[in-house]
Amino acid sequence: MSEVFIERGIALVGAILVGVTAIVQLKNDWAARGIDAGLTKVLLGLMALGCVLALLAAANVLGVRT
């Protein structure tokens, strides 16, 4: 098995794990009010978006094709 496939597999599992955690925390924090809660929502949303991009890159949809 190539090192590239091992790296992509680890990235895929990490992106799924972190993405699910970010979405669950965003769902739990959705009703909170205030500046701190608003900033937390933005950061969790950006983290979930980054996980989607990492997931696409690990699945070889984005980036260099090898």
C-alpha positions in Angstrom: 0.0 0.0 0.0 1.4 3.4 -1.0 2.2 6.1 1.5 -0.2 8.4 -0.3 -3.2 6.2 0.3 -2.3 5.8 4.0 -2.0 9.6 4.3 -5.3 10.2 2.5 -7.0 7.5 4.7 -5.8 9.2 7.9 -6.9 12.6 6.6 -10.3 11.2 5.6 -10.9 9.7 9.1 -9.7 12.9 10.8 -11.9 15.1 8.7 -14.9 13.0 9.4 -14.2 12.9 13.1 -13.5 16.6 13.5 -16.4 17.6 11.2 -19.0 15.6 13.1 -17.7 17.0 16.4 -17.9 20.6 15.1 -21.4 20.1 13.7 -22.7 18.5 17.0 -21.2 21.3 19.0 -22.7 23.9 16.6 -26.1 22.3 17.0 -25.7 22.3 20.8 -24.6 25.9 20.9 -27.1 27.2 18.4 -29.6 28.7 21.0 -26.9 30.6 22.9 -26.9 34.4 22.7 -24.1 37.0 23.1 -20.9 38.0 21.4 -18.9 35.0 22.7 -21.6 32.6 21.5 -21.8 34.3 18.1 -18.0 34.0 17.6 -18.1 30.4 18.7 -20.8 29.7 16.1 -18.7 31.4 13.3 -15.6 29.4 14.3 -17.4 26.1 14.5 -19.0 26.8 11.1 -15.6 27.6 9.6 -14.2 24.4 11.1 -17.0 22.3 9.6 -16.3 24.0 6.2 -12.6 23.2 6.5 -13.4 19.6 7.2 -15.6 19.4 4.1 -12.6 20.7 2.1 -10.2 18.3 3.7 -12.7 15.5 3.0 -12.8 16.4 -0.6 -9.0 16.7 -0.8 -8.6 13.3 0.8 -11.1 11.8 -1.7 -9.0 13.2 -4.5 -11.8 15.6 -5.7 -9.7 18.7 -4.9 -6.1 19.2 -5.5 -3.5 17.4 -7.5 -4.5 14.2 -9.1 -2.1 11.3 -8.5 
